[in-house]
Amino acid sequence: MQQQNVSIATLVDMYKRGELRLPEIQRHYVWQATRVRDLLDSLYRGYPSGSILMWETDEPVPTRDSAIAQNTSAFVGRKLLLDGQQRLTSLTAVINGEPVHVRGRKRPIEILFNLEHPDGPPSDVTEVEGDETSPIRSDDEDESEGESEEEEAGNEGFQQRLGRRTFVVGSKALLAQSNWIRVSEVFANANDGQLLQKAGVQSFDDPRFHRYSDRLKKLRAIRDYSYVVHVLERAMSYEEVTEIFVRVNSLGAKLRSSDLALAQMTSRWPNLLKQLEEFQDECEQSWFTIDLGQLVRAIVVFATQQCLFRSVASTPVERLKQGWEEAKEGLRFAINFLRSNAGIEDESLLSSPMFIHALAAVSRVKDNKLTADEQRALLHWLLVANSRGRYSRGSTETLLNEDLAIIFRGGDLAALIEPVRRQFGRLHVEPGDLAGRGANSPLFSLAYLALKDAGARDWYSGLGLSLTHQGKLHFIQWHHIIPKSLLKNRYETGEINEIANMAFITGQTNRRISNKDATGYLAEIVVKQGEQALMSQCVPLDASLWDTDRYRDFLKARREALAERMNRFVSEKAGLPVAGAAVS
């Protein structure tokens, strides 16, 4: 194996020219902008940042498109990038000022450089990850696609912390300050004059002139940073190279097990990735986004009747291919059952994507012939297990395998509910279950489904609840009935953000209500829309409970109403006696 030192400038040029291609075994570009920020910070300080692994070959190996548009030429050598894709894609995007293509959309990576950054080691600022698990927007969410932790740049304390950083993810508020400058702009402009003038430096006598100039020079020197590049021998086979890829990424734990399993499959099954992506597009037509990793797991489930990826290497490729054909039909049934029978419009209402595999297995085992009792049993299990978070805690794969064993070995769908009963002790929802539970709770989706089923509508437009409404104004959001701003400093955060303080309305209505006092706007809704508008959302009609002084009484009353509505929904949807919803 050859080893050489190659500068970032050369690697970026090779990547852009198309001399470096991505083999099919590589995953998509997945880095968030904060990862790119941290990479630049390490390079700026000259810290180690790993090595690059590539394979030069004449084999007709299937490739995939990069997230950066690449040039093509028949005269360019053929090198496949095995390790370093995320770094090189990020650096190419930032240095050349190009957007990355992610999930069919172009997304710029805008990183800002602080000309006034302090000297010494990087500032230790704790990251706060944004919540991406809620299926419905909150009333605090911005409509933009920003993934920056700098959204709070207007906050004075946060501003001070950012001022100690060298690099940050871009925001308009920071860019308006003279000491912050786009990294891409520095690489695109070799003349410091304009950049310094923009930063407020008017003459050579300005004490900032030399400091800023030196820092710009040091930033551009990132292009001269050298990576150790390992080049695998041409004589190696694709399967051997795939094994190296799997081992390298397993040791670093940089890829998910599904990514490694996909790599093992594609080394023996050319163009599998294209088939998976085509099926993803098909599912998108039904508003379901299924991760590639879940499609790989579906192949494993139908090829081996269990869900662990470790069986991939020992499973004959023909069996994997047969499993894929069965998986596609099973997943189509699963999506249709979720949408048509359960009212689950897209995958965001599932507490775990693992449910699609159990439903798909039922389709194949039963050959799409379910009795009325089996349909009711399956729907009852789905609604209860989803709301309880069956696959959201503990060993997810072990729990799924337990359910798959019931389906594949006996096919007794009524037996699926017993593991759920053992896991949680009871099946019905009690008011106390909602205490302190917010948008991340599996019960959140059940609340939405139950209220939608009860005829809940937007409080101004009258639109029914749906996650498939057209136009941003009509996207469904969850709204704090008693405004957060009126509850802060009086009640605990967990209480303020409870499901019991959430109603589901459109984004436009949410903004119109804003933080109006509930005693005023709820009374207005009753006058214009009638009491049913509140009753369908389980909001108590007793106006005295809308006062912030009685917030805990409001929560207690709405928890009781929500629990009753959620239990009734599950029972009626599954064709059970309503009283049965409260039976352990």
VOGU-3710 file (C-alpha; in Angstrom, 3 decimals, decimal comma):
1> mqqqnvsiat> 0,000/0,000/0,000  1,394/3,339/-1,075  1,477/6,299/1,287  1,984/9,932/0,370  1,327/13,418/1,717  -1,151/15,429/-0,360  -2,271/18,991/0,300  -5,914/19,894/0,762  -5,702/22,158/-2,292  -4,623/19,205/-4,450
11> lvdmykrgel> -7,247/16,860/-2,975  -10,012/19,408/-3,496  -8,857/19,896/-7,087  -8,834/16,112/-7,695  -12,292/15,834/-6,174  -13,707/18,672/-8,254  -12,143/17,409/-11,498  -13,780/14,027/-10,976  -10,464/12,252/-10,526  -11,710/11,085/-7,129
21> rlpeiqrhyv> -15,032/9,239/-7,361  -17,238/7,643/-4,730  -17,793/3,884/-4,883  -21,321/2,618/-4,387  -20,402/1,330/-0,932  -20,079/4,911/0,349  -22,964/6,511/2,208  -24,487/9,911/1,417  -23,020/13,174/2,628  -24,368/13,513/6,169
31> wqatrvrdll> -22,317/16,152/7,977  -24,093/19,004/9,711  -22,598/22,474/9,336  -21,329/22,328/12,918  -19,071/19,407/11,969  -17,627/21,451/9,105  -17,040/24,345/11,509  -15,100/22,083/13,880  -13,042/20,605/11,031  -11,987/24,081/9,897
41> dslyrgypsg> -11,076/25,005/13,456  -8,820/21,940/13,743  -7,131/22,619/10,408  -6,638/26,304/11,238  -4,820/25,301/14,416  -2,806/22,587/12,650  -4,373/19,771/14,675  -4,386/16,193/13,325  -7,588/15,386/11,455  -7,205/11,818/10,239
51> silmwetdep> -5,991/10,383/6,946  -7,459/9,670/3,510  -7,946/6,199/2,008  -8,382/5,655/-1,720  -8,133/2,843/-4,227  -6,794/3,253/-7,752  -8,366/0,651/-10,010  -9,262/-0,206/-13,585  -12,202/-2,398/-12,476  -15,683/-1,287/-13,618
61> vptrdsaiaq> -16,822/-0,633/-10,054  -20,288/0,974/-9,617  -20,024/4,545/-8,348  -22,394/7,081/-6,857  -22,747/10,825/-7,281  -20,988/13,150/-4,890  -22,844/15,860/-2,987  -20,675/18,328/-4,940  -21,033/18,632/-8,706  -17,959/17,015/-10,289
71> ntsafvgrkl> -16,465/17,397/-13,736  -16,142/14,333/-15,949  -13,411/13,435/-18,387  -12,431/10,216/-20,114  -8,771/11,133/-19,595  -8,932/11,498/-15,817  -7,489/8,619/-13,785  -9,844/6,423/-11,783  -9,402/6,717/-8,021  -12,136/5,718/-5,577
81> lldgqqrlts> -12,427/7,527/-2,262  -12,941/5,025/0,562  -12,370/7,155/3,650  -12,500/10,952/3,814  -15,644/11,685/1,806  -17,285/13,848/4,484  -14,131/15,932/4,979  -13,298/16,419/1,296  -16,893/17,204/0,335  -17,076/19,785/3,125
91> ltavingepv> -13,743/21,368/2,238  -14,588/21,495/-1,467  -17,901/23,179/-0,675  -16,363/25,776/1,633  -13,185/26,532/-0,321  -14,995/26,785/-3,671  -18,140/28,359/-2,234  -20,380/25,649/-3,690  -23,588/24,221/-2,235  -23,903/20,527/-1,421
101> hvrgrkrpie> -26,731/18,414/-2,806  -28,595/16,757/0,055  -31,792/14,769/-0,518  -32,452/16,395/-3,847  -31,922/19,942/-2,582  -28,990/22,348/-2,797  -27,759/23,541/0,587  -24,937/26,039/1,103  -22,433/25,489/3,909  -21,776/28,938/5,282
111> ilfnlehpdg> -19,079/29,164/7,937  -17,974/32,503/9,376  -14,477/33,406/10,568  -13,909/35,694/13,542  -11,135/38,169/12,817  -11,183/39,094/16,511  -10,926/35,562/17,833  -8,883/35,166/21,043  -5,492/33,507/20,867  -4,902/30,184/22,555
121> ppsdvteveg> -6,925/26,948/22,606  -10,477/26,902/21,205  -13,319/28,042/23,425  -15,185/25,185/25,055  -18,811/25,928/24,269  -21,334/23,204/24,936  -23,380/22,276/21,891  -27,130/22,233/22,158  -28,600/19,860/19,602  -31,888/20,831/18,002
131> detspirsdd> -34,868/18,502/18,390  -35,555/16,713/15,133  -37,834/13,976/16,405  -41,097/15,878/16,601  -43,376/15,224/13,599  -45,037/18,632/13,806  -43,379/22,047/14,012  -43,430/23,838/17,328  -44,574/27,400/17,705  -40,921/28,406/18,250
141> edesegesee> -39,478/26,881/15,076  -38,205/29,053/12,279  -39,463/28,273/8,782  -35,909/28,229/7,432  -33,670/25,231/7,029  -31,028/26,659/9,390  -29,125/24,082/11,387  -27,008/26,642/13,164  -26,609/26,966/16,883  -26,217/30,655/16,153
151> eeagnegfqq> -29,994/31,143/15,823  -29,862/32,923/19,175  -27,224/35,382/18,031  -29,326/38,240/19,292  -29,034/36,977/22,854  -26,370/38,992/24,682  -24,903/36,106/26,709  -24,839/33,877/23,671  -23,165/36,655/21,681  -20,356/36,835/24,215
161> rlgrrtfvvg> -19,755/33,087/23,975  -19,702/33,249/20,192  -17,179/36,055/20,362  -14,726/33,597/21,900  -15,072/31,288/18,915  -12,879/31,296/15,827  -15,449/29,745/13,489  -19,246/29,615/13,677  -22,089/28,496/11,438  -23,318/31,528/9,511
171> skallaqsnw> -26,198/33,738/10,552  -27,381/37,138/9,304  -27,043/38,681/12,742  -23,357/37,777/13,029  -22,517/38,618/9,424  -23,752/42,144/10,069  -20,884/42,574/12,553  -17,610/43,784/11,051  -15,371/41,159/12,681  -17,192/38,200/11,117
181> irvsevfana> -16,434/37,215/7,518  -17,464/34,318/5,279  -14,752/31,661/5,009  -15,619/31,036/1,342  -15,120/34,729/0,632  -11,600/34,608/2,079  -10,648/31,664/-0,156  -12,221/33,308/-3,210  -10,392/36,607/-2,745  -6,595/36,760/-2,670
191> ndgqllqkag> -6,670/40,525/-2,122  -7,041/41,424/1,534  -7,872/45,060/0,777  -11,602/44,607/0,297  -11,887/42,190/3,193  -10,044/44,497/5,583  -12,041/47,502/4,461  -15,219/45,558/5,090  -13,902/44,808/8,577  -13,472/48,523/9,249
201> vqsfddprfh> -9,688/48,740/8,692  -9,094/52,027/6,870  -5,299/52,356/6,817  -1,962/50,604/7,386  -1,719/52,478/10,667  -4,782/50,733/12,047  -3,514/48,459/14,870  -5,772/45,721/13,511  -4,181/45,711/10,053  -1,304/43,297/10,691
211> rysdrlkklr> -3,297/41,092/13,074  -6,174/40,672/10,631  -3,818/40,188/7,660  -1,884/37,463/9,482  -5,092/35,691/10,407  -6,400/35,777/6,851  -3,085/34,356/5,654  -3,275/31,606/8,253  -6,839/30,785/7,201  -5,857/30,482/3,521
221> airdysyvvh> -2,959/28,254/4,586  -5,520/25,544/5,295  -5,185/24,742/1,595  -1,566/23,796/2,237  -2,414/21,426/5,077  -1,268/17,920/4,081  -3,224/14,747/4,647  -1,576/11,351/4,745  -3,150/9,505/1,815  -3,115/5,710/1,703
231> vleramsyee> -3,598/4,205/-1,761  -4,640/0,547/-2,015  -3,013/-1,614/-4,669  -4,639/-2,044/-8,066  -4,398/-5,823/-7,762  -6,949/-5,938/-4,943  -10,456/-7,154/-5,717  -13,580/-5,123/-5,017  -14,650/-7,581/-2,300  -11,267/-7,275/-0,580
241> vteifvrvns> -11,430/-3,488/-0,769  -14,953/-3,591/0,679  -13,671/-5,661/3,589  -11,002/-3,027/4,257  -13,652/-0,292/4,053  -15,829/-2,129/6,582  -12,932/-2,717/8,977  -11,655/0,864/8,803  -15,075/2,313/9,510  -15,923/-0,274/12,176
251> lgaklrssdl> -12,802/0,600/14,165  -13,620/4,283/14,050  -17,357/3,730/14,657  -17,926/6,413/12,036  -20,566/4,515/10,086  -23,768/2,949/11,294  -23,998/-0,833/11,149  -26,509/-0,449/8,317  -23,912/1,493/6,279  -21,401/-1,303/6,741
261> alaqmtsrwp> -24,009/-3,930/5,865  -24,858/-2,001/2,699  -21,168/-1,907/1,777  -20,957/-5,691/2,179  -24,040/-6,145/0,000  -23,006/-3,806/-2,812  -19,599/-5,485/-3,169  -21,457/-8,622/-4,268  -24,545/-6,967/-5,704  -23,668/-4,182/-8,191
271> nllkqleefq> -26,131/-1,303/-8,564  -28,090/-2,258/-5,440  -27,867/1,338/-4,238  -29,710/2,561/-7,326  -32,523/0,084/-6,663  -32,820/1,212/-3,059  -32,910/4,890/-4,015  -35,573/4,236/-6,660  -37,731/2,533/-4,034  -37,124/5,468/-1,676
281> deceqswfti> -38,503/7,776/-4,379  -41,545/5,526/-4,761  -42,232/5,723/-1,017  -41,865/9,507/-1,087  -44,849/9,607/-3,437  -46,885/8,306/-0,489  -45,327/10,877/1,880  -43,149/8,262/3,575  -39,409/8,835/3,843  -37,604/5,565/4,535
291> dlgqlvraiv> -33,930/5,767/5,421  -31,539/3,647/3,353  -30,533/1,854/6,538  -34,114/0,712/7,062  -34,293/-0,632/3,504  -31,088/-2,579/4,155  -32,644/-3,930/7,353  -35,771/-4,919/5,426  -33,604/-7,020/3,093  -32,036/-8,707/6,119
301> vfatqqclfr> -35,436/-9,349/7,710  -36,808/-11,139/4,656  -33,597/-12,935/3,802  -32,968/-14,259/7,325  -36,255/-13,791/9,270  -34,433/-11,693/11,897  -33,117/-8,122/11,902  -29,422/-8,248/12,905  -26,974/-6,948/10,296  -24,187/-9,317/11,307
311> svastpverl> -25,782/-12,070/9,212  -25,217/-10,193/5,931  -21,695/-11,468/5,225  -22,744/-15,111/5,538  -26,006/-14,817/3,569  -25,814/-15,847/-0,131  -26,384/-12,919/-2,452  -29,239/-14,720/-4,236  -31,055/-15,028/-0,926  -30,512/-11,308/-0,306
321> kqgweeakeg> -31,949/-10,501/-3,734  -34,983/-12,666/-3,077  -35,370/-10,958/0,292  -35,384/-7,566/-1,409  -38,218/-8,555/-3,742  -40,270/-9,742/-0,771  -39,324/-6,666/1,255  -40,611/-4,260/-1,391  -44,064/-5,832/-1,426  -44,129/-6,036/2,360
331> lrfainflrs> -43,136/-2,379/2,768  -45,797/-1,266/0,305  -48,382/-3,021/2,460  -46,898/-1,470/5,592  -47,158/2,072/4,224  -50,708/1,527/3,007  -51,760/0,009/6,349  -50,228/2,886/8,274  -51,922/5,525/6,150  -55,292/3,921/5,468
341> nagiedesll> -55,949/1,863/8,605  -54,069/3,717/11,351  -54,300/7,274/9,996  -50,516/7,610/10,258  -49,764/9,930/7,345  -45,989/9,765/7,368  -43,081/8,185/9,213  -42,711/11,101/11,620  -45,764/9,869/13,543  -44,012/6,585/14,317
351> sspmfihala> -42,085/6,382/17,578  -39,649/4,100/15,729  -39,175/3,140/12,063  -38,918/-0,501/13,197  -42,708/-0,834/12,972  -42,546/-0,986/9,182  -40,616/-4,260/9,365  -43,166/-5,999/11,585  -46,022/-4,834/9,349  -44,137/-5,863/6,212
361> avsrvkdnkl> -43,514/-9,328/7,679  -47,230/-9,726/8,404  -48,010/-8,931/4,773  -45,708/-11,648/3,473  -46,577/-14,324/6,048  -50,315/-13,778/5,552  -49,960/-13,263/1,792  -52,085/-10,117/2,233  -55,022/-12,215/3,485  -55,982/-11,030/6,959
371> tadeqrallh> -59,228/-11,946/8,681  -61,279/-9,218/10,338  -60,005/-10,338/13,748  -56,390/-10,249/12,513  -56,843/-6,753/11,107  -58,198/-5,531/14,448  -55,437/-7,284/16,411  -52,713/-5,841/14,194  -54,118/-2,321/14,388  -54,569/-2,532/18,150
381> wllvansrgr> -50,980/-3,704/18,586  -49,649/-0,967/16,299  -51,454/1,904/18,022  -50,629/0,733/21,545  -47,013/-0,272/20,826  -46,361/2,962/18,939  -47,810/5,170/21,684  -45,882/3,275/24,348  -42,583/3,410/22,460  -42,187/-0,340/22,001
391> ysrgstetll> -38,970/0,045/20,008  -37,812/3,324/21,572  -36,196/1,946/24,700  -34,021/-0,992/25,629  -32,523/-3,257/22,977  -34,458/-2,274/19,874  -33,226/-5,166/17,742  -33,976/-7,723/20,453  -37,535/-6,426/20,782  -38,079/-6,434/17,022
401> nedlaiifrg> -36,722/-9,979/16,778  -39,174/-11,057/19,482  -42,054/-9,721/17,394  -40,670/-11,117/14,129  -40,436/-14,555/15,758  -44,158/-14,416/16,604  -45,004/-13,399/13,041  -42,727/-15,752/11,108  -43,114/-18,834/13,303  -46,757/-18,812/14,227
411> gdlaaliepv> -48,467/-15,904/12,570  -50,724/-15,366/15,596  -51,197/-11,613/15,427  -53,182/-11,494/18,669  -50,029/-12,749/20,419  -48,133/-9,564/19,478  -49,818/-7,583/22,232  -48,524/-9,791/25,075  -44,853/-8,652/24,863  -46,131/-5,052/24,968
421> rrqfgrlhve> -48,168/-5,832/28,076  -45,139/-7,432/29,743  -42,940/-4,495/28,785  -45,215/-1,719/30,069  -47,550/-3,423/32,533  -50,754/-1,983/31,079  -52,007/-0,895/27,706  -54,288/2,060/28,386  -53,243/5,668/28,982  -53,809/7,258/32,371
431> pgdlagrgan> -53,801/11,037/32,978  -50,630/10,738/35,032  -48,807/9,299/32,002  -49,030/12,717/30,369  -47,486/14,624/33,269  -44,171/16,120/32,198  -44,395/14,515/28,741  -43,670/16,735/25,763  -43,227/16,555/22,006  -40,529/13,875/22,271
441> splfslayla> -42,859/11,422/24,002  -44,431/8,609/21,932  -47,740/9,729/23,447  -47,446/12,984/21,497  -48,262/11,260/18,202  -51,198/9,417/19,744  -52,579/12,726/21,028  -52,366/14,166/17,505  -54,043/11,107/15,953  -56,792/11,036/18,562
451> lkdagardwy> -57,605/14,738/18,191  -57,532/14,528/14,419  -59,904/11,561/14,542  -62,216/13,544/16,828  -62,549/16,264/14,193  -60,101/18,838/15,547  -59,646/21,756/13,186  -57,538/24,872/12,898  -59,028/27,552/15,121  -59,122/30,274/12,476
461> sglglslthq> -59,273/28,710/9,002  -61,311/25,635/9,930  -58,903/23,311/8,081  -58,826/19,756/9,379  -55,565/18,350/10,722  -53,218/16,818/8,161  -49,475/16,599/7,706  -49,909/16,797/3,930  -51,428/20,274/3,621  -50,075/22,355/0,754
471> gklhfiqwhh> -48,280/25,630/1,457  -46,210/26,700/4,461  -49,028/28,790/5,888  -51,098/25,666/6,384  -48,463/23,313/7,810  -49,671/21,954/11,120  -47,750/23,143/14,173  -48,135/22,472/17,854  -49,093/25,536/19,797  -48,797/26,372/23,499
481> iipksllknr> -52,397/27,023/24,521  -51,242/29,012/27,542  -48,315/31,006/26,080  -44,825/30,098/27,261  -43,841/33,702/27,747  -46,620/34,103/30,332  -45,631/30,929/32,183  -41,863/31,372/32,368  -40,385/31,977/35,824  -43,600/30,714/37,378
491> yetgeineia> -43,714/27,065/36,340  -41,223/24,327/35,521  -40,123/23,933/31,896  -41,474/20,392/31,802  -44,909/21,644/32,838  -44,895/24,470/30,307  -44,052/22,157/27,408  -46,444/19,355/28,327  -48,615/17,663/25,727  -51,533/18,891/27,853
501> nmafitgqtn> -50,593/22,474/26,917  -50,453/21,765/23,193  -53,065/22,265/20,492  -52,595/21,496/16,801  -53,212/24,415/14,441  -51,756/25,843/11,231  -48,569/27,871/11,204  -50,407/31,010/10,110  -52,897/30,782/12,978  -50,054/30,040/15,368
511> rrisnkdatg> -48,302/33,267/14,420  -51,526/35,269/14,574  -52,252/34,071/18,112  -48,599/34,497/19,104  -48,425/35,014/22,873  -51,893/36,471/23,416  -53,422/35,838/26,807  -55,476/32,637/26,631  -58,419/34,180/28,482  -58,846/36,586/25,577
521> ylaeivvkqg> -58,126/34,575/22,430  -59,858/31,364/23,562  -63,018/33,314/24,375  -62,853/34,872/20,902  -62,532/31,412/19,318  -65,652/30,223/21,179  -67,598/33,251/19,912  -66,521/32,824/16,275  -66,109/29,049/15,968  -68,304/27,662/18,731
531> eqalmsqcvp> -67,495/25,538/21,770  -66,831/22,498/19,569  -63,622/24,135/18,316  -62,166/23,814/21,835  -63,900/20,550/22,739  -62,453/18,760/19,705  -58,971/19,708/20,989  -59,900/18,652/24,549  -59,489/22,204/25,838  -61,612/22,682/28,973
541> ldaslwdtdr> -64,522/25,111/28,510  -64,236/26,460/32,048  -62,795/29,906/31,289  -61,408/30,265/34,792  -58,887/27,507/33,983  -57,409/29,598/31,159  -55,875/32,014/33,648  -52,144/31,556/34,204  -52,728/31,485/37,964  -54,680/28,255/37,508
551> yrdflkarre> -52,291/26,665/35,014  -51,815/23,456/37,006  -55,576/23,033/37,280  -55,777/23,530/33,515  -53,154/20,802/32,968  -54,977/18,380/35,274  -58,291/18,877/33,476  -56,800/18,548/30,011  -54,715/15,478/30,920  -57,918/13,736/31,958
561> alaermnrfv> -59,719/14,750/28,773  -56,789/13,775/26,544  -56,297/10,386/28,215  -59,983/9,578/27,756  -59,912/10,684/24,122  -56,713/8,743/23,359  -58,078/5,523/24,909  -61,369/5,921/23,055  -59,500/6,457/19,781  -57,458/3,257/20,163
571> sekaglpvag> -60,525/1,209/21,114  -62,771/2,522/18,374  -60,053/2,371/15,709  -59,271/-1,264/16,575  -62,924/-2,226/16,808  -62,792/-2,953/20,539  -65,442/-2,070/23,133  -64,665/1,400/24,456  -64,531/0,082/27,982  -61,807/-2,316/26,895
581> aavs> -59,385/0,558/26,465  -59,059/0,796/30,201  -58,429/-2,885/30,790  -54,913/-3,891/31,786
//
